[in-house]
């Protein structure tokens, strides 16, 4: 039941992926409610009917097991007593008369062809008489010596009868036929120094265990060996059934009957019962495999499940047709809302009714047009200010005022820009600047940075000011290295007056700034100010003296020294700083084996002339 509900819920979810509190169309809600009612009601009926039918079947099987055990135990007990009585009478006649034992035993053999052997033995197991059924020997090609040899092998087993015990044992494995051996004392009250032994064919006894139906019955001895079984091969093998839990339960039981449910080694469950005969430790066991007796219960369950599926299908069709006329206008609104969620605000939706849904449709179309105008304004606004700032401002999350932030500031500048622009027309300057800026801004955005502003040909960017960034220093240096690679690619097809080669310098510093909306009451912009910003700008300008393209301060170096190869440029005195500042030139990532190994390789890579004067140390 849980599986059906889970699949139904997934089906509905796939067909109504919308946001907000509205999760399912009305038609699916009606289908869901109807299905749940039918599912729970019919499933409850199926479960209860199957449960009580199963219980009733189980009770009947248990009663049947007991009845079969009672009948078989009476039959087996009667047959064994009859065998014992016939042997006793014959042996008494032999001891009472002086006639030959063979002649008296022959009468027994002729009267009952199932008798194979009869004999009497003293406490030393010396035979007082032995007689074998000659017809049996001829029919099955046995020798009398063979029978006597088999009896000698089982003497230790038979000696238990000298203590007054009746021994019943399956010696079929020693013969080619099902044979039962029974030994008991000649007299239970006087003489226990003489025991009688007889061998009897099991044909008649086996017929009693050939039950029809799912019930399996068998006879076991006190040691768990099989005496009689519906399968003659099992009897001939004489296997031990102690591995069956019901046999072990019978052997340990202090009462003569009982019932037990157990699981065999193959994982199959059985309902079993046992009945002890009261002598010789023999017991009758009947058992039924649960899968067999509950097969019809399972079939009824399957038919009921099919009926449930048919009922659910019919209810689906009826409810769907009824709900479609009601839910179609609402589903159109759902589709329209999905289009708006994807950014398509221009929706073609018309009111087809003059009720509340029609009014809602008109309002929805109007809302879509308003959102379309708002998105156009936001897109236009984002072209003149940072896109992240535009988005935060549109959501009302950009508060007025400043906030102290620890971040990384970046400045870049084109070298000799004035000389380059003098050789170009204004339109050409704007064109090449737009191409250059587009590539550089991509590097900032891809590393999680924010472009603060463009100052002519210069770019100012920050990491960790507008949005939190755990590794803002590392990200800013990675952005500068990306700019180096982009600029090398950018300059490949350049080198003329109209397309001059571009060289830049980058300065990076990490520290505390004041970040927020700064300006007048008429015009404001989101930016960062502070000493850390000024230092980043001055470090960028110092690239001209060091003939490098990327310089970082000591504060930034401490954040990224495990990730990048750098070269110390010494301590530099900057305007506005009371102490000289350590500056480092960035060669490349430590994981980049193709990065420059020294300043000379770096200058060759980016096309910068070698240093002509020393920097102050």
VENLIN-V994686 format. One record per pair of residues at least 12 apart in sequence whose ideal C-beta (glycine too) atoms are under 8 Angstrom apart, sorted by the first residue. I is the first residue (numbers start at 1). GAP is how many residues later the second one is. If there is no record, write none. Layout:
BEGIN
i:I gap:GAP
i:I gap:GAP
END
This chain:
BEGIN
i:1 gap:38
i:1 gap:39
i:1 gap:42
i:4 gap:35
i:5 gap:31
i:5 gap:34
i:8 gap:24
i:8 gap:27
i:12 gap:12
i:12 gap:16
i:12 gap:20
i:15 gap:13
i:16 gap:12
i:16 gap:318
i:17 gap:321
i:18 gap:316
i:18 gap:319
i:18 gap:320
i:19 gap:318
i:19 gap:322
i:22 gap:312
i:25 gap:302
i:25 gap:305
i:25 gap:306
i:25 gap:309
i:26 gap:297
i:26 gap:300
i:26 gap:301
i:26 gap:304
i:27 gap:292
i:27 gap:293
i:27 gap:296
i:27 gap:297
i:27 gap:299
i:27 gap:300
i:27 gap:304
i:30 gap:289
i:30 gap:292
i:30 gap:293
i:31 gap:284
i:31 gap:285
i:31 gap:288
i:31 gap:289
i:31 gap:292
i:34 gap:281
i:34 gap:282
i:34 gap:285
i:35 gap:277
i:35 gap:280
i:35 gap:281
i:38 gap:270
i:38 gap:273
i:38 gap:274
i:38 gap:277
i:39 gap:269
i:39 gap:273
i:42 gap:262
i:42 gap:265
i:42 gap:266
i:42 gap:269
i:43 gap:265
i:45 gap:259
i:46 gap:255
i:46 gap:258
i:46 gap:259
i:46 gap:262
i:49 gap:251
i:49 gap:255
i:50 gap:247
i:50 gap:250
i:50 gap:251
i:50 gap:254
i:53 gap:244
i:53 gap:247
i:54 gap:240
i:54 gap:243
i:57 gap:236
i:57 gap:237
i:57 gap:239
i:57 gap:240
i:58 gap:213
i:58 gap:235
i:61 gap:210
i:61 gap:227
i:61 gap:232
i:62 gap:197
i:62 gap:209
i:62 gap:211
i:64 gap:151
i:64 gap:224
i:65 gap:150
i:65 gap:194
i:65 gap:206
i:65 gap:207
i:65 gap:208
i:65 gap:221
i:65 gap:222
i:65 gap:223
i:66 gap:191
i:66 gap:193
i:66 gap:207
i:68 gap:143
i:68 gap:147
i:68 gap:149
i:68 gap:218
i:69 gap:148
i:69 gap:188
i:69 gap:204
i:69 gap:205
i:69 gap:206
i:69 gap:215
i:69 gap:216
i:69 gap:217
i:70 gap:205
i:72 gap:136
i:72 gap:137
i:72 gap:145
i:72 gap:147
i:72 gap:203
i:72 gap:212
i:72 gap:214
i:73 gap:202
i:73 gap:203
i:73 gap:204
i:73 gap:211
i:75 gap:133
i:76 gap:129
i:76 gap:132
i:76 gap:143
i:76 gap:152
i:76 gap:201
i:76 gap:206
i:76 gap:208
i:77 gap:200
i:77 gap:201
i:77 gap:202
i:79 gap:125
i:79 gap:126
i:79 gap:129
i:80 gap:88
i:80 gap:102
i:80 gap:197
i:80 gap:199
i:80 gap:200
i:80 gap:202
i:83 gap:32
i:83 gap:99
i:83 gap:115
i:83 gap:117
i:84 gap:82
i:84 gap:98
i:84 gap:100
i:86 gap:22
i:86 gap:26
i:86 gap:29
i:87 gap:21
i:87 gap:28
i:87 gap:31
i:87 gap:95
i:87 gap:109
i:87 gap:111
i:88 gap:98
i:88 gap:108
i:90 gap:14
i:90 gap:15
i:90 gap:17
i:90 gap:18
i:90 gap:28
i:91 gap:27
i:91 gap:29
i:91 gap:38
i:91 gap:95
i:91 gap:105
i:94 gap:26
i:94 gap:35
i:95 gap:25
i:95 gap:33
i:101 gap:28
i:101 gap:29
i:101 gap:30
i:102 gap:29
i:105 gap:13
i:105 gap:26
i:106 gap:25
i:106 gap:28
i:109 gap:22
i:109 gap:24
i:109 gap:25
i:109 gap:26
i:109 gap:27
i:113 gap:20
i:113 gap:22
i:113 gap:23
i:113 gap:88
i:114 gap:86
i:114 gap:87
i:114 gap:89
i:114 gap:90
i:115 gap:18
i:115 gap:83
i:115 gap:84
i:115 gap:85
i:115 gap:86
i:116 gap:16
i:116 gap:17
i:116 gap:20
i:116 gap:31
i:116 gap:63
i:116 gap:82
i:116 gap:83
i:116 gap:84
i:116 gap:85
i:117 gap:13
i:117 gap:14
i:117 gap:15
i:117 gap:16
i:117 gap:30
i:117 gap:34
i:117 gap:80
i:117 gap:81
i:117 gap:82
i:118 gap:12
i:118 gap:13
i:118 gap:78
i:118 gap:79
i:118 gap:80
i:118 gap:81
i:119 gap:12
i:119 gap:32
i:119 gap:77
i:119 gap:78
i:119 gap:79
i:120 gap:66
i:120 gap:74
i:120 gap:75
i:120 gap:76
i:120 gap:77
i:121 gap:37
i:121 gap:73
i:121 gap:74
i:121 gap:76
i:122 gap:71
i:122 gap:72
i:123 gap:39
i:123 gap:70
i:125 gap:30
i:125 gap:33
i:125 gap:34
i:128 gap:66
i:130 gap:18
i:132 gap:12
i:132 gap:15
i:136 gap:65
i:140 gap:36
i:140 gap:37
i:142 gap:33
i:147 gap:52
i:150 gap:21
i:150 gap:24
i:150 gap:25
i:151 gap:46
i:153 gap:21
i:154 gap:15
i:154 gap:17
i:154 gap:20
i:154 gap:27
i:157 gap:12
i:158 gap:23
i:158 gap:25
i:158 gap:37
i:158 gap:39
i:160 gap:23
i:161 gap:22
i:161 gap:23
i:161 gap:24
i:161 gap:34
i:162 gap:23
i:162 gap:30
i:162 gap:31
i:162 gap:33
i:163 gap:29
i:164 gap:21
i:164 gap:24
i:164 gap:28
i:165 gap:19
i:165 gap:115
i:166 gap:16
i:166 gap:17
i:166 gap:18
i:166 gap:113
i:166 gap:114
i:167 gap:14
i:167 gap:15
i:167 gap:16
i:167 gap:17
i:167 gap:113
i:168 gap:12
i:168 gap:13
i:168 gap:14
i:168 gap:53
i:168 gap:59
i:168 gap:112
i:168 gap:113
i:168 gap:114
i:169 gap:12
i:169 gap:13
i:169 gap:52
i:169 gap:56
i:169 gap:58
i:170 gap:32
i:170 gap:51
i:170 gap:55
i:170 gap:56
i:170 gap:57
i:170 gap:65
i:170 gap:68
i:171 gap:28
i:171 gap:67
i:172 gap:30
i:172 gap:63
i:172 gap:64
i:172 gap:65
i:172 gap:66
i:173 gap:63
i:173 gap:64
i:173 gap:65
i:177 gap:24
i:177 gap:59
i:178 gap:23
i:178 gap:24
i:178 gap:25
i:178 gap:28
i:178 gap:54
i:178 gap:57
i:178 gap:58
i:179 gap:20
i:179 gap:21
i:179 gap:22
i:179 gap:23
i:180 gap:19
i:180 gap:20
i:180 gap:21
i:180 gap:22
i:180 gap:25
i:180 gap:47
i:181 gap:16
i:181 gap:17
i:181 gap:18
i:182 gap:15
i:182 gap:16
i:182 gap:18
i:182 gap:98
i:183 gap:12
i:183 gap:13
i:183 gap:14
i:183 gap:15
i:184 gap:12
i:202 gap:25
i:202 gap:26
i:202 gap:33
i:205 gap:14
i:205 gap:23
i:206 gap:22
i:206 gap:23
i:206 gap:24
i:206 gap:26
i:206 gap:29
i:208 gap:20
i:209 gap:19
i:209 gap:20
i:209 gap:21
i:210 gap:20
i:211 gap:19
i:211 gap:75
i:214 gap:74
i:214 gap:75
i:214 gap:78
i:214 gap:79
i:215 gap:71
i:215 gap:72
i:215 gap:73
i:216 gap:14
i:216 gap:70
i:216 gap:71
i:216 gap:72
i:216 gap:73
i:217 gap:13
i:217 gap:67
i:217 gap:68
i:217 gap:69
i:217 gap:70
i:218 gap:12
i:218 gap:16
i:218 gap:23
i:218 gap:66
i:218 gap:67
i:219 gap:63
i:219 gap:64
i:219 gap:65
i:219 gap:66
i:220 gap:21
i:220 gap:27
i:220 gap:30
i:220 gap:62
i:220 gap:63
i:220 gap:65
i:221 gap:59
i:221 gap:60
i:221 gap:61
i:222 gap:29
i:222 gap:58
i:222 gap:59
i:222 gap:60
i:223 gap:17
i:223 gap:19
i:223 gap:58
i:224 gap:16
i:224 gap:17
i:224 gap:18
i:224 gap:23
i:224 gap:24
i:224 gap:27
i:225 gap:13
i:225 gap:14
i:225 gap:15
i:225 gap:16
i:226 gap:12
i:226 gap:13
i:226 gap:14
i:226 gap:15
i:227 gap:55
i:243 gap:22
i:244 gap:18
i:244 gap:20
i:244 gap:41
i:245 gap:15
i:245 gap:17
i:245 gap:18
i:245 gap:19
i:246 gap:14
i:246 gap:16
i:246 gap:24
i:246 gap:26
i:246 gap:27
i:246 gap:28
i:246 gap:39
i:246 gap:41
i:247 gap:27
i:247 gap:38
i:249 gap:13
i:249 gap:25
i:250 gap:24
i:250 gap:26
i:250 gap:33
i:250 gap:35
i:253 gap:21
i:253 gap:23
i:256 gap:19
i:256 gap:20
i:256 gap:22
i:257 gap:16
i:257 gap:17
i:257 gap:18
i:257 gap:19
i:258 gap:15
i:258 gap:16
i:259 gap:12
i:259 gap:13
i:259 gap:14
i:260 gap:12
i:260 gap:13
i:260 gap:14
i:261 gap:29
i:268 gap:21
i:268 gap:22
i:268 gap:23
i:269 gap:20
i:269 gap:21
i:269 gap:22
i:270 gap:17
i:270 gap:18
i:270 gap:19
i:270 gap:20
i:271 gap:16
i:271 gap:17
i:271 gap:19
i:271 gap:22
i:272 gap:13
i:272 gap:14
i:272 gap:15
i:272 gap:16
i:273 gap:12
i:273 gap:13
i:273 gap:14
i:329 gap:23
i:329 gap:24
i:329 gap:28
i:329 gap:29
i:329 gap:32
i:330 gap:27
i:332 gap:17
i:332 gap:29
i:333 gap:16
i:333 gap:24
i:333 gap:27
i:333 gap:28
i:333 gap:31
i:336 gap:13
i:336 gap:28
i:336 gap:32
i:337 gap:27
i:340 gap:28
i:340 gap:31
i:343 gap:32
i:345 gap:23
i:345 gap:24
i:345 gap:26
i:345 gap:27
i:345 gap:30
i:346 gap:22
i:346 gap:23
i:346 gap:26
i:347 gap:17
i:347 gap:18
i:347 gap:21
i:349 gap:12
i:349 gap:15
i:349 gap:16
i:374 gap:20
i:378 gap:12
i:378 gap:13
i:378 gap:16
i:381 gap:12
i:381 gap:13
i:385 gap:140
i:385 gap:141
i:386 gap:64
i:386 gap:65
i:386 gap:66
i:386 gap:80
i:386 gap:140
i:388 gap:62
i:388 gap:78
i:388 gap:79
i:389 gap:61
i:389 gap:77
i:389 gap:137
i:392 gap:74
i:398 gap:119
i:398 gap:128
i:399 gap:117
i:399 gap:118
i:400 gap:116
i:400 gap:117
i:400 gap:124
i:401 gap:115
i:401 gap:116
i:402 gap:112
i:402 gap:113
i:402 gap:114
i:402 gap:115
i:402 gap:116
i:403 gap:111
i:403 gap:112
i:403 gap:113
i:404 gap:108
i:404 gap:109
i:404 gap:110
i:404 gap:111
i:405 gap:59
i:405 gap:60
i:405 gap:107
i:405 gap:108
i:405 gap:109
i:405 gap:110
i:405 gap:123
i:406 gap:58
i:406 gap:104
i:406 gap:105
i:406 gap:106
i:407 gap:55
i:407 gap:56
i:407 gap:57
i:407 gap:58
i:407 gap:62
i:407 gap:65
i:407 gap:103
i:407 gap:104
i:407 gap:106
i:407 gap:108
i:407 gap:121
i:408 gap:54
i:408 gap:55
i:408 gap:56
i:408 gap:64
i:408 gap:65
i:408 gap:67
i:408 gap:68
i:408 gap:100
i:408 gap:101
i:408 gap:102
i:408 gap:148
i:408 gap:151
i:409 gap:51
i:409 gap:52
i:409 gap:53
i:409 gap:99
i:409 gap:100
i:409 gap:101
i:409 gap:102
i:409 gap:104
i:409 gap:119
i:409 gap:123
i:409 gap:124
i:409 gap:127
i:410 gap:34
i:410 gap:39
i:410 gap:49
i:410 gap:50
i:410 gap:51
i:410 gap:52
i:410 gap:53
i:410 gap:66
i:410 gap:69
i:410 gap:70
i:410 gap:96
i:410 gap:97
i:410 gap:98
i:410 gap:126
i:411 gap:47
i:411 gap:48
i:411 gap:49
i:411 gap:95
i:411 gap:96
i:411 gap:97
i:411 gap:125
i:411 gap:126
i:411 gap:128
i:411 gap:129
i:412 gap:28
i:412 gap:46
i:412 gap:47
i:412 gap:68
i:412 gap:71
i:412 gap:92
i:412 gap:93
i:412 gap:94
i:412 gap:95
i:412 gap:128
i:413 gap:44
i:413 gap:45
i:413 gap:91
i:413 gap:92
i:413 gap:127
i:413 gap:128
i:414 gap:22
i:414 gap:43
i:414 gap:44
i:414 gap:88
i:414 gap:89
i:414 gap:90
i:415 gap:88
i:415 gap:89
i:415 gap:90
i:415 gap:129
i:416 gap:87
i:417 gap:39
i:417 gap:40
i:420 gap:80
i:420 gap:82
i:423 gap:74
i:423 gap:77
i:424 gap:73
i:424 gap:74
i:428 gap:70
i:432 gap:67
i:433 gap:24
i:435 gap:55
i:436 gap:54
i:436 gap:66
i:437 gap:17
i:437 gap:22
i:439 gap:44
i:439 gap:47
i:439 gap:48
i:439 gap:51
i:440 gap:19
i:440 gap:43
i:440 gap:46
i:441 gap:18
i:442 gap:44
i:443 gap:36
i:443 gap:37
i:443 gap:39
i:443 gap:40
i:443 gap:43
i:444 gap:15
i:444 gap:17
i:444 gap:35
i:446 gap:33
i:446 gap:36
i:447 gap:16
i:447 gap:28
i:447 gap:29
i:447 gap:31
i:447 gap:32
i:447 gap:35
i:448 gap:15
i:448 gap:19
i:448 gap:21
i:448 gap:24
i:448 gap:27
i:449 gap:12
i:449 gap:13
i:449 gap:14
i:449 gap:26
i:449 gap:27
i:449 gap:30
i:450 gap:12
i:450 gap:13
i:450 gap:15
i:450 gap:16
i:450 gap:17
i:452 gap:13
i:452 gap:74
i:452 gap:75
i:452 gap:76
i:453 gap:72
i:453 gap:74
i:461 gap:15
i:461 gap:18
i:462 gap:51
i:462 gap:53
i:462 gap:66
i:463 gap:12
i:463 gap:13
i:463 gap:16
i:465 gap:48
i:465 gap:50
i:465 gap:63
i:466 gap:49
i:466 gap:60
i:471 gap:88
i:472 gap:38
i:473 gap:35
i:473 gap:37
i:473 gap:83
i:473 gap:86
i:473 gap:87
i:474 gap:85
i:474 gap:86
i:474 gap:89
i:476 gap:32
i:476 gap:34
i:476 gap:80
i:477 gap:31
i:477 gap:73
i:477 gap:75
i:477 gap:79
i:477 gap:83
i:477 gap:86
i:477 gap:87
i:477 gap:109
i:478 gap:111
i:480 gap:26
i:480 gap:28
i:480 gap:70
i:480 gap:106
i:481 gap:69
i:481 gap:105
i:481 gap:107
i:481 gap:108
i:483 gap:21
i:483 gap:23
i:484 gap:65
i:484 gap:66
i:484 gap:121
i:484 gap:122
i:487 gap:15
i:487 gap:16
i:487 gap:17
i:487 gap:119
i:488 gap:117
i:488 gap:118
i:490 gap:12
i:491 gap:116
i:501 gap:106
i:503 gap:46
i:503 gap:103
i:503 gap:104
i:503 gap:105
i:504 gap:45
i:505 gap:35
i:505 gap:36
i:505 gap:38
i:505 gap:39
i:505 gap:43
i:505 gap:44
i:505 gap:45
i:505 gap:46
i:506 gap:34
i:506 gap:37
i:506 gap:43
i:506 gap:44
i:506 gap:45
i:507 gap:29
i:507 gap:30
i:507 gap:31
i:507 gap:32
i:507 gap:33
i:507 gap:34
i:507 gap:35
i:507 gap:36
i:507 gap:44
i:507 gap:45
i:508 gap:28
i:508 gap:31
i:508 gap:42
i:508 gap:43
i:508 gap:44
i:508 gap:45
i:508 gap:48
i:509 gap:23
i:509 gap:24
i:509 gap:26
i:509 gap:27
i:509 gap:30
i:509 gap:43
i:509 gap:44
i:509 gap:46
i:509 gap:47
i:510 gap:22
i:510 gap:43
i:510 gap:45
i:510 gap:46
i:510 gap:49
i:511 gap:19
i:511 gap:20
i:511 gap:21
i:511 gap:24
i:511 gap:44
i:512 gap:18
i:512 gap:20
i:513 gap:15
i:513 gap:16
i:513 gap:17
i:513 gap:19
i:513 gap:20
i:514 gap:14
i:514 gap:15
i:514 gap:16
i:515 gap:12
i:515 gap:13
i:531 gap:45
i:532 gap:23
i:534 gap:42
i:535 gap:18
i:535 gap:39
i:535 gap:41
i:535 gap:42
i:535 gap:46
i:536 gap:17
i:538 gap:36
i:538 gap:37
i:538 gap:38
i:539 gap:12
i:539 gap:13
i:539 gap:14
i:539 gap:35
i:539 gap:42
i:539 gap:44
i:542 gap:27
i:542 gap:30
i:542 gap:32
i:542 gap:41
i:545 gap:68
i:545 gap:70
i:546 gap:23
i:546 gap:37
i:546 gap:39
i:546 gap:65
i:546 gap:69
i:547 gap:52
i:547 gap:56
i:547 gap:61
i:547 gap:62
i:547 gap:63
i:547 gap:64
i:547 gap:65
i:548 gap:21
i:548 gap:37
i:548 gap:51
i:548 gap:54
i:548 gap:55
i:548 gap:60
i:549 gap:53
i:549 gap:57
i:549 gap:59
i:550 gap:35
i:550 gap:36
i:551 gap:18
i:551 gap:32
i:551 gap:33
i:551 gap:34
i:551 gap:35
i:552 gap:14
i:552 gap:31
i:552 gap:32
i:552 gap:34
i:553 gap:28
i:553 gap:29
i:553 gap:30
i:553 gap:31
i:554 gap:27
i:554 gap:28
i:554 gap:29
i:554 gap:30
i:557 gap:25
i:557 gap:27
i:562 gap:28
i:563 gap:26
i:563 gap:27
i:564 gap:22
i:564 gap:23
i:564 gap:24
i:564 gap:25
i:564 gap:26
i:565 gap:21
i:565 gap:22
i:565 gap:23
i:565 gap:24
i:565 gap:25
i:565 gap:30
i:565 gap:32
i:566 gap:18
i:566 gap:19
i:566 gap:20
i:566 gap:21
i:567 gap:17
i:567 gap:18
i:567 gap:20
i:567 gap:31
i:567 gap:32
i:568 gap:14
i:568 gap:15
i:568 gap:16
i:569 gap:14
i:569 gap:15
i:569 gap:16
i:569 gap:46
i:570 gap:12
i:570 gap:13
i:570 gap:45
i:570 gap:46
i:570 gap:47
i:571 gap:12
i:571 gap:45
i:571 gap:46
i:572 gap:43
i:572 gap:44
i:573 gap:43
i:580 gap:36
i:585 gap:14
i:585 gap:17
i:587 gap:12
i:587 gap:14
i:587 gap:15
i:599 gap:12
END
